[in-house]
C-alpha cells in the first residue's frame, strides 16, 4: 500500500533538527513551470462540482480560473478543491491496492510554507501524525506548487524514512543497497553515520528550494517508529537483528491536480506485509535475506526446484506480519487487501467511474494466484488527478546527483 517501486502501494511548523550542512552542490534558479493547461483545469473543476453539489457556481469558478491563468499563468485551488483533488488522485492511483480508504486521507494544506527548515519541520509533523501511536493514518502534506514565477520545493528522498547503504571495500553493502548512491552523496555533503554504522541507519532528509539551495536535516528519533522483527515460532529469528519503520511516506511523486503540479507532496498509507517481507527484505537488490533465512531453516538451497526461496519468503513475511501486530502497528496482508481492492473496484463501477489499475502492481509479490486480484483484467486508461513519479527526484534519491530543475 505504500507504492514502492516496483512493489505493491500514504499548524505552525514542528521543527526538525537544525540542518547538518548546506549542501555544496551546483544549483541554478530555474525559469519555473509552463502555464497551466486551461482545458485540464476546467475538467478538474467540472469533476469537483459534479461530486460537490453545494460548491456554488461552476461557471463563476471557471471564469475566475481563466482570469488567473491569463494573468499569472496558474491558479490557486481552494482548500476544498485541494483536499478533493488529493483524495481523488489516490482514488485514481493505478499502482495502489489500498484505494478503498481514499476518502479518509487527511490533507495538510502547506502551500504557504516556503523555507527548507519549515518544510522539514512539517515533514516531521507528518510522521508523528501519521504514526498516531501505531494506528497509522493516511496523510498527505502538500507544499507549494510549481508556478511560472516560482519553482516548487523538492524533497530528494524517495521516502521520508529510508535506511543507509554503506558500500564496503569488497563491493558488498551494509544496509540497503538501493540507497548506496544516496548514502555516498549525503556523506560527501557532510552527513555523519553513527560511530558504528548498522544495517538500519535512517538517512537524513534533504529539502531544496531555489532560493536556499539544498539542506540536510536529521529526523528526530521520536518521529521514527520502528518495529523489531520476531517470528511467532522460530526463536532464532530475533537474533538476526531485523527491524523496519512503521510508516511508508512516499516523497518522490508529483501530485497533479487540474493542471497544477505539486512536486513536494509526501503521502502515506500503511504497509502490506509483503512489501517488507517479500520485497524490501527479500529482493536480491535490497537486503537479500532469503539465503540467510533458508540456511537457518536448514533448507536445501542447491536446487531451485526445492522451492527454498518460497518457503523462506513465507516465513520472512510471517515474521513481519506477526511483529507489527504484536507491536500494535497497523499492517495488512495481501489476501485481505486483495478482497478490499475488489470492493473498491465495485464501488467505483457502481458510481459510474472507471478504476484504472496496473495488474503488475496490484497483484501481490507472493501467492499472487491465490488472490482474487490475479484472475481478472483491469481498465488501464489513466485518470486525473493522479500521482506521477518525479524522475528528477528519483535520480537524486538513488544516485545523489546534483539538483536539477526542469
N, C-alpha and C positions, 0 to 999 in steps of 0.2 A: 504493500500500500504506500510505500514511500516513493516509488517511482524511480528507483536507482537504475542507472544504465548498466547492462541491459536487463535488470531484474524487474519483477512484477511491481507497482505504485502503492505530507502535511503538513493619565498622560503626564508628560514630563519624563525626560529620558532617565532610565535606570543606567547608571554609568558602568561601563566595562572598566577593566584595569587601564591605567594610562598606557598610551601607545609605547611599545618597546622601542620603536625607532621609526623615523620617517624613511620610507624605502628609497634608496638611491637608484632609481631606475629612470630610463628615458620616458618622459611624458610630454604631451603636447595638448594644447587646448583644442578640442575638436570643433567642427563647424556646427554640430547639432543635428537634430533629426530632420528629415524632409517633412513638408506639410502633411497634415492628416488627410487621408482619403475620405472625402465627404460622403461618398456612397456607402463605405463601410461604417462610418459614424451613423448615418441615417438608419442602416439596417439594425444596428445595435439599439438605437433609441426606439425604433418601432417594436423590437423584441421586448425591451424594458416596459414600454407602455402596454403592450399586449398582456404581459404577465403581472402588471401592477396597475390595475384599472383606475386606482384613485390618485394617479400621478399628475393630474392636470392636463393641460392642452398639449397634445403631441406636436401640433403644427407650430405652436409658440416655441417649444423646446428645439425643434429642428431649425427654425429661423434664428434662434439665439446661437445655436451651434455653428450655423453657417456664417453668421456675423463674426464670431470669434475666430474661426478658421481663416476667413478672408482678412481679418485684421492682424493676427499674430501667428497664423499657421497651425494652430491647435485649439483645443477647447478643454475646459475643466469639467470633469464629471462631478455631479452632485454626490454627496455621501451615499445616498440611496442607490444611485447608479453604480458607484464604485463597488459597494457591497454585493449588489446583484451580479455585476459583471464578474467579480472574483468567484462567486459561488457557481455561476453558470460555466465559467472556464473549467472548474473542477468537474462539473456535470458532463462537459464535453471532452475531457481528457482521455483520449483513446487508449492510453497505456496504463490507466489506473483501474484496478479491480475493485477499489473501495468506494466507488462513487454513490453508493446508496445513501451515504451520510452528507451529501453535498449541501443540503440546507442548513446543517449545523455548523458550518465553517464560521469561526469568529474572525471578523475582518477588522484589522487595526489600520486606520487611516493616518498614515505618517507622511503625507505629501508635503508638509511644511517643515520637515526635518532635513537639513542640508549638510551639516558638518560631519566629518568622519567619526568624531567622538560620540556625537549624539546617535548616529546610525548604529554604531557598535553597541552603545548602551541599550538601544531599543531591541537589538538582536538578543542581548542577554535577557531583557524583559520577556521577549518572545519565548525563549527557552523555559523560563520559570512559569509563565502562564500555561504553556503547552504541557509541561510536565505534570502540573496540577496534583502533586503528591502521588503520582503513579497512575492516576485516572486520566490518561492522555486526552487532550482536547485538540481537535483540528483548528489551527490558527494560521492566518496569513498576515504578514506585516508589509504594507505597501508604501514604499518610499517614492520620491518624486519621479515623474516620467521623463522620458526624452522629449525635448521640445526643440523647435528650430533655433531658439536663442540660448538654450542651456541644456547640456547633456546631463543625463541622469547619473546618480551614483552607481557604482558597481561593487559587488561583493565577489572577491576572487574565488572563494571556497565553493566546492560543489555542494557540500552540506555544512551547516554551521558547526557540527561536530564531526570530525574525521580524525583518524589515527595516523601518526607519522610512519614513514617507511625509511629506515636507515640502511643505505647500501654499504655492505661490508667489502673488504678488500678482495674477497674471493668471488664477488658478484652476487652473493646471497643477500637477502634483505631481512632485517629485523623489523617486524611490524607489518604494515600494509604496503605491499609492493605497488599498488595502484598510485600511491602518493609519494613515491620516491623522488620524482621530479619536483613536486611542490615542496617537499621537505627540504631538499637541497637548496631550493630557491630561497625559502624563508630563513634558512640558516645563513645563507650568504648575505641576507639583508639584516642579520643581527639577532635572529631568534636563537635562544639557547635551550637545548633539550635538558631534561633532568640530568643530574650528575651521573646517574646510572640509567641510560636510556632503556626503555622497555618496549614491549610489543603493542602497548595500548596507550601511547602518549598523545594527548589531544593537541592537535595543531592550533596555531594562533589564527584568529580571524583577521582577514585582510580586507580593508574597505578603502575605496578610492573615489575621489571626486576630482573634477577638472581643476577646481580652484586649489585644493590642498594636496593633490597627489595621493599616493597610496600609503596607508599607515597600517601597522600591525597592532593587534590587541590580544592579550591573553584572556581567555574566558575564565571567569571566576569559578573556583571549584564547586561552590554551592549552586551553580547554574547547570552543572553537568551531572545528570543522573545516569549511573551505570549499574548494570546487573551482572554480578559474578555468576558464571555458568557452572551448574552442577547437574548431574544426571540422576533421575529418580531411582535407578537400580545399580549403576556402576560406581562404586565408591572411589575408584582411582581417577574418575573424570575430573573431580575438583582440583586435583593436584596439577592439572595442565595449566592452571592459572588463567583461564579464558574469561573474558567479560565482553559486554557490548553496551553501547549507550542506548538509552531508553527511547529517545525521540529523534526520528529522522526528519530533519528540517532541510528541505531542498532549497538551495540558494543560487543555482546557476540557470534558472529558467526565466524567460521573459513572460510576463503576463500581458496579453494583448486584449484590450477592451475597446471596441468601437474605433479602431484606427489609432488609438493611443497606446504606446509601448512603455511598460514599466519593467526595466531590466532588473531592478532590485526589489524583489517581492518574495522573500523567503516564506515557505509554507510547509505545513506538516500534516500528516495523518498519524497513524500508528503502524507499527511493524506487523507484517505477516511472518510467521516463524521461518518459512522457507527462505525469505530474503536474507536472513542472517545465517541460518544453519546450512542451507543448500546453495548459497551464493557467496556472501561475504567471507565466511569461514572455510568454504569448501572449494571455491574456484581455484584452479592452478595459478591464475594470475593474481590471486588475492592471498589469503592465509594458507591455502593448500593443506588443510588438516586431515583430509581423508586417509592418506597413508599412515599418519600418526595414530588416528583412531582405530584404523583397521589392524595395525600392529598390536595395539593394546587389547583389542578384542580377540587376538590370536587367529585372524583370518588369513587364508592363503591369498597373497597378493601377486602371485607369479602368473596367474591366468585371469584375463578379463571375464571369461565365462564362469568364474567362481562367484561373480557378482559381489565382490568385496566392496566396491565403491558404493553400490546401492545400499548394502547393509550398514556401512559406516555412515552414509548420508542420513539414513533414518535415525540412527542413534544420536548423531550430532544435532539434528533438528529436534528430536525429543528433548534433549538437554536444554535447548533454547526455550522451547515452549514451557517446560517444567520450571525453569529458573525464573522466567518472567512472571508466571503465575504465582510462584512462591514468594516473589518479591512484591506482589501486588501491583505490577506494572501491566498496563493494557497491552495485549497482543492478540492476534487472531491466527487461525490455522487455515490452510489452503482449501480444505473441504468446506468449512463453514463459509468462508468468504466467497467461494465459487457459487454457492447457493444464493448468497445475498446479492451477488452481482447480477444473477439472472432475475432476481426480484426487481432490481433497479431497471434492467432492460424492459421488463414487462410494464413497469410503471411509466417509463418514457414512451413506449409504444401506445399505451392507453391514453397518454396526454397528447398524442399526435406528433411526437417528436422522434427524430432519428437519434440513435445512440451509437456513435462511432466507437469502434473497438479494434485494437490491433491484436489479433489472435496470438501472435508470438509473445506478447507481453501479458495478456490476460490469463493464458494457460500457465499454471504454476510450474516451477522447475523440478518438481518431484511428484510422481504419481499422477501426471497430467491426465492420462486416460481414465483415471478413477474419479475425475471431477466432471461435473456436468458442463463446464465451460468448454471442454475439449471437443464435444460432439456436436458442434454447430458452426455455422458461418455468421459473420457479423457485417454490419454496414461499415465501410471504411472511409466514407466521404467525410473530410474534416468539417467541424462546425466551429463557429466563432460565437463568443470569446473563447480563448484557449490559452494554454501554456506552450511555449516553444523553447527548446534547448538553445541557450545562448552559446554559440560555438566559441566566441571570444573568451567568455568566462570559463568554459571548459578547458580551453587551451592553457589559460593561466593556471587553473586549478591543478591540471595534471602535469604541466611542464614548467610552471613558474616563469613563463616568458614575460617580457616587459609589457606594461599596459598598452593597449591599443584600442582606440575608439574608431568605429566605422561610421 
